[in-house]
Amino acid sequence: MYRKICTLVLLTATASILGCRGNGPAFNSGTQGILEQTDVFIGGEDGVAEYRIPVLVTSNKGTLLAFCDARVKRRGDPPNNIDLVMKRSVDGGKTWGPLQVLVNVGKGAAADSCGLVDRQTGTIWVFTGYFPEGVGAGNAERGLSGPTVMYWAIKSDDDGDTWSEPVDVTALFKKPGWRAGSTGPGTGLQTRNGRLIVPKYFITENGYTTSHVVFSDDHGKSWQLGGGAESQGTTNECQVVELADGTLLLNMRGVNGNHRRISRSSDGGLSWSAAVEDPALIGPLCQASLSNFTDGVQHDKDRILFSNPAATERKDMTVRLSYDGGRTWPVAKTLHAGPAAYSCLTVLQDMTIGCLYERGEHDPYERISVARFNLEWLTDGHDTVRLD
């Protein structure tokens, strides 16, 4: 019943919202709103008890690569036996190749990953947390090795056909006094000047958690710790986008309350403003996804996408759209009204949008599905991408 659900809605596209229709020829021509949903990972398939923590990227060749945690024998976070796995799609998410195990650490875990595409070189990166057997976020010790959380990187230079062996980047991604944390989960960012940015968070010895970034200015040959958002230790999982003026916007999960936190950086992630709640972005204590869609530099206007369970519990997976750098979110559409949790957004080559997210009928972790939709569907025909 969930295997594939396709909806094609004909929209009139005669109105405009907030002046969002631009001048010039339409890039996404026509007036049809498209929503297609397909299951990618289903709990119980391929001998895996549960799939969690979706990551979705679009390669330079237009291939979709979906990554996630494969919790092999039982559900639950580390300590657990968790592999990093992947599936590929060469037809925009309609069909998917076989499950591939990219990182298997035995009874330990390769978990909570973050994908990143270097658009200048074509390299596809995946950063993952390595949890040795018996180690989880709650009992991890301080340090860069041993019974603690470490960070590994793998990469592909051939569109995801083959992958490197894991490289330990712990010393570049972590300070010795930190116990745990994760990259993302979700995706990283390449800024217009070429900087690669990986959003992540850390947990100190006393449980203090803070969102921050790691960056590279040499295509991943070296990495540096960026600044942390000033949140008094109340934020963790996060995602980042670059605004039209070069400012970075960090969107963060809080450790309490039901609103997302945001912070901004005007120096490429070296320092951040004090984190504040975004009253428009309601959600449970859960990861969310943030993605650039279009900007006024290359397209007709700025558009930022956001997805999360828009409720005080993990349900109602919703995609939102902002035209003003995340200050307001006037557009919202629901992808799945039932149980739902983590998600990851990407933009396809044809300027449709992909959202890989957790959903189910009885709980949010039954399957991970991909939704592909266009701007016309998201805005009920009131907006279309145009090139000036």
LINSULHU-V414993 format. One record per residue. N is the residue number from 1. SS is DSSP state (alpha for helix, beta for strand, coil for the rest). PSI is psi in whole degrees, -180 to 180 (* if undefined). Layout:
# LINSULHU-V414993
n=[N N]
ss=[SS SS]
psi=[PSI PSI]
This chain:
# LINSULHU-V414993
n=[1 2 3 4 5 6 7 8 9 10 11 12 13 14 15 16 17 18 19 20 21 22 23 24 25 26 27 28 29 30 31 32 33 34 35 36 37 38 39 40 41 42 43 44 45 46 47 48 49 50 51 52 53 54 55 56 57 58 59 60 61 62 63 64 65 66 67 68 69 70 71 72 73 74 75 76 77 78 79 80 81 82 83 84 85 86 87 88 89 90 91 92 93 94 95 96 97 98 99 100 101 102 103 104 105 106 107 108 109 110 111 112 113 114 115 116 117 118 119 120 121 122 123 124 125 126 127 128 129 130 131 132 133 134 135 136 137 138 139 140 141 142 143 144 145 146 147 148 149 150 151 152 153 154 155 156 157 158 159 160 161 162 163 164 165 166 167 168 169 170 171 172 173 174 175 176 177 178 179 180 181 182 183 184 185 186 187 188 189 190 191 192 193 194 195 196 197 198 199 200 201 202 203 204 205 206 207 208 209 210 211 212 213 214 215 216 217 218 219 220 221 222 223 224 225 226 227 228 229 230 231 232 233 234 235 236 237 238 239 240 241 242 243 244 245 246 247 248 249 250 251 252 253 254 255 256 257 258 259 260 261 262 263 264 265 266 267 268 269 270 271 272 273 274 275 276 277 278 279 280 281 282 283 284 285 286 287 288 289 290 291 292 293 294 295 296 297 298 299 300 301 302 303 304 305 306 307 308 309 310 311 312 313 314 315 316 317 318 319 320 321 322 323 324 325 326 327 328 329 330 331 332 333 334 335 336 337 338 339 340 341 342 343 344 345 346 347 348 349 350 351 352 353 354 355 356 357 358 359 360 361 362 363 364 365 366 367 368 369 370 371 372 373 374 375 376 377 378 379 380 381 382 383 384 385 386 387 388]
ss=[coil coil coil beta beta beta beta beta beta beta coil coil coil coil coil coil coil coil coil coil coil coil coil coil coil beta coil coil coil coil coil beta beta beta beta beta beta beta beta beta beta beta coil coil alpha alpha alpha coil coil beta beta beta beta beta beta beta beta beta coil coil coil coil coil beta beta beta beta beta beta beta beta coil coil coil coil coil coil coil coil coil coil beta beta beta beta beta beta beta beta coil coil coil coil coil coil coil coil coil coil beta beta beta beta coil coil coil coil coil beta beta beta beta beta beta beta beta beta coil coil coil coil coil coil beta beta beta beta beta beta beta beta coil coil coil coil coil coil coil coil coil coil coil coil coil coil coil coil coil beta beta beta beta beta beta beta beta coil coil coil coil coil coil coil coil coil coil beta beta coil alpha alpha alpha alpha coil coil coil coil beta beta beta beta beta beta coil coil beta beta coil beta beta coil coil coil coil coil beta beta beta beta beta beta beta beta beta coil coil coil coil beta beta beta beta beta beta beta beta coil coil coil coil coil coil coil beta beta beta beta beta coil beta coil coil coil beta beta beta beta beta beta beta beta beta coil coil coil coil coil beta beta beta beta beta beta beta coil coil coil coil beta beta beta beta beta beta beta coil coil coil coil coil coil coil coil beta coil beta beta beta beta beta beta beta coil coil coil coil coil coil beta beta beta beta beta beta coil coil coil coil coil coil coil coil beta beta beta beta beta beta beta coil coil coil coil coil beta beta beta beta beta beta beta beta coil coil coil coil coil coil coil coil beta beta beta beta beta beta beta beta beta beta beta beta beta beta beta beta beta coil coil coil coil coil beta beta beta beta beta beta beta coil coil coil coil coil coil coil beta beta beta beta beta beta beta coil alpha alpha alpha alpha coil coil coil coil coil coil coil beta coil coil]
psi=[-36 -11 -47 130 120 134 130 116 130 123 151 -30 41 -17 170 148 132 32 33 -9 130 -176 166 173 147 134 -50 88 159 179 17 131 130 131 120 136 133 137 138 -50 127 126 133 -22 151 29 21 128 -40 139 132 168 72 143 132 126 156 123 171 -24 -2 3 138 131 120 125 157 174 131 104 97 -57 -29 163 164 157 170 147 128 163 104 128 151 121 166 151 152 148 129 10 36 23 3 -42 157 144 -178 161 132 132 117 -37 122 115 34 -126 -2 -165 136 103 164 69 167 126 155 131 124 106 -22 -33 -19 -4 135 123 146 127 133 154 131 118 109 163 130 -3 133 179 -32 -29 7 141 169 157 176 -3 171 -147 65 176 126 172 129 154 139 157 158 134 11 43 25 8 -43 158 149 165 152 140 131 114 19 -45 -20 -21 -5 144 150 -27 -8 145 -51 -167 -180 162 136 -112 158 -120 157 -167 142 121 170 -23 6 -7 133 130 128 114 143 -179 162 157 126 -179 -34 13 4 124 134 138 142 -172 160 142 159 135 9 38 35 5 -32 158 149 146 126 -171 165 146 138 95 9 34 30 15 158 -104 136 164 157 145 162 130 171 -31 7 -8 144 138 122 126 127 147 134 166 -4 168 -179 33 148 154 150 153 156 149 133 7 35 19 4 -34 159 151 166 135 138 157 143 108 -19 -21 83 150 163 -177 96 153 158 168 144 135 139 140 -63 161 162 -8 -45 -17 -167 -26 172 134 129 140 148 139 141 171 109 65 178 3 171 85 174 63 121 141 132 160 134 141 -1 41 30 10 -34 158 78 -15 135 134 144 129 -36 120 -11 -163 134 155 -107 155 165 125 149 160 127 168 -29 12 20 171 138 140 112 121 158 135 169 180 -35 -29 164 -6 23 -32 164 121 156 131 131 127 167 174 -33 -41 -45 -36 14 38 5 -8 149 149 130 147 127 *]
